[in-house]
Amino acid sequence: MFTTRPELAGTHGMVASTHWLASATGMAVLEDGGNAFDAAVAAGFVLQVAEPHLNGPAGQVPAIFVTAAARTPKVLCGQGVAPSAATSGHFADLGLDLIPGSGLLAATVPGAWDAWLLLLRDHGTKRLRDVLGYAISYAWKGVPVVGRITETIDTVAELFANHWPTSAGLWLPGGEAPAPGSLHRNPTLARTWQRLLAEAETCSGREEQIEAARRAWSHGFVAEAIDEFSRNAFRDDSGRDHAGLLTGDDLAAWEASYEDAVVTDFGEWSLVKCGAWTQGPVLAQQLRMLEGFSDELAYLDGRPTARTVHLATECAKLAFADREAWYGDSNVDLDLLLSREYAEQRRKLVGDEASGELRPGGADPRLPKVIEATRGRRAEGGAVGEPTVDPAGRTRGDTVHIDVVDAHGNMISATPSGGWLQSSPTIPELGFCLDSRAQMFWLEQGLPNSLAPGKRPRITLSPSMALRHGEPVLAFGTPGGDQQDQWQLCLWLAHTVGGLNLQESIDAPAWHTTSFPSSFYPRAWTPKELVVESRIGEAALRELAERGHEVVDAGPWALGRLSAVSRDPASGILRAAANPRGMQGYAVGR
């Protein structure tokens, strides 16, 4: 029986994230007079301590935001680029046809620190100490270890012990992973942050301090430590030891930036996403195709019909096929891909039976040749739906998410990720490790997402915002790698088609398909596989199987870690909701 829970409502401020400590931190900043951006930055740093298996200080953060004064959404780009030495020729010389998903070879320029500070400088009100102090305190005093942290460390314990001794020193005290419920401390990270603060506070003004902290990271001791550590060779999931490519010069040459958002109109609603250097526009493509099936989409008793799931899944396959052929940090014709004319052409390919083909559209689409070799490999943990990691450190979408709205109308949706504890060896002087986001590049040249120095990988990180009658009303998102824009589709349909409130929409049964190449090494994909939460009902599961889907029952509560906040422009009422799956997400406000 489907049950509902009320969404939180208030008038002052709302924070929803994937961890209760981050949400509570964001709310504390709002209570202390900060705005939504101050709160998001403080919560973002706490997430690096509270969910270290899902993100870290050397990761990245894309975000979508609006300010109280400027209602046109903007994108914060906190995704760093490939190092200057990262060429396809270098990987060919190493005998690799894919970039490993762990170790030092896959590192891009760390983006999260600079992006959070850029946002704080331009749109926040607090000093750096005011927002970073929460994370420093948790790093010193410890955070409660959730079960997934222990499971992740246990999975890579042998790798740490035999090949990544600095990681073993931090995450295997006494030779064992910290027990669930215990406190885990990272004093080295706390000292790194304190040193950054000390260098910042040699200046007097708020903005001057933030700029000094940015320089201390990209031109100072952090960049120096990363440069030196990257020259060492460590085991990665190719099974061999490789040194990294990232240098201090790479860090010094890059800064976070702002971009225009991609806004797609759907009548009274508009969807706001980052550009095609992310997978974000695939959500708009799915919705554009589903416009033609609007009369067939339905929710009954809070659950989607089998027809709704089937149509959404087939549209997802077409949209993600386009992602593979056309998306990347290059000139992507989104006007075409998001047009109603193009959607009408693609919609004609949707039949009553599940398709097992990867069918990009457009003129002369080109798919990476290597994906034929990865077709049919089982996507590790696909039925679980949560990000997973294997003993070699390979990972599939470990990420966090945070949404904040304040009474003034400032609103932000951010999806930090990367630099998780299992991505690469811990840098002993800093207390954190590098990211592995470059694994998302293709080494084959001539593709929109081909590896090139100074280029951003096409990432899965995909925050969202929605406008209603042109006014920003909703910020939402989820971790989950390739599944992010499928689980967000579940929320969108439940909310706009099913008429469910935010919490009911997050609670509603979710689904996703793995019928396209994963963005994560080893790029597995399983045509026709459809992973569905069992609460959709036995009859619906049976009907989907009869339509040719290879249905995987994920269990009742397994898919997605969605959170959301909203603001009613007429009344000023703010609302928030968070994911109940895993009992870790949290929404708070007043």
Secondary structure, DSSP 8 states (H G I E B T S, - for coil): -------EEESSEEEEESSHHHHHHHHHHHHTT--HHHHHHHHHHHHHHH-TTTB-TBSBEEEEEE-SS--S-EEEEE-----TT--HHHHHHTT-SS--SSSSTT-----HHHHHHHHHHHH--S-HHHHHHHHHHHHHH-EE--HHHHHHHHHTHHHHHHH-HHHHHHH-GGGS---TTSEE--HHHHHHHHHHHHHHTTS-SHHHHHHHHHHHHHTSHHHHHHHHHHTSEEE-TTSSEEE----HHHHHT---EEEE-EEEEETTEEEEE--TTBSTHHHHHHHHHHGGGGGG--EETTEE-HHHHHHHHHHHHHHHHHHHHH-SSS---HHHHTSHHHHHHHHTT--SS--------SSS----TTHHHHBT---TTTTT-S--B-TT--BS--B--EEEEETTS-EEEE--BB--TTTS--BTTTTB-B--GGGGSBSSSSSTTB--TT----B----EEEEETTEEEEEEE---GGGHHHHHHHHHHHHHTS---HHHHHHS--EEE--S--SSTT--B-TTEEEE-GGG-HHHHHHHHHTT-EEEE--SS-S---EEEEE-TTT--EEEEE--GGG--EEEE-
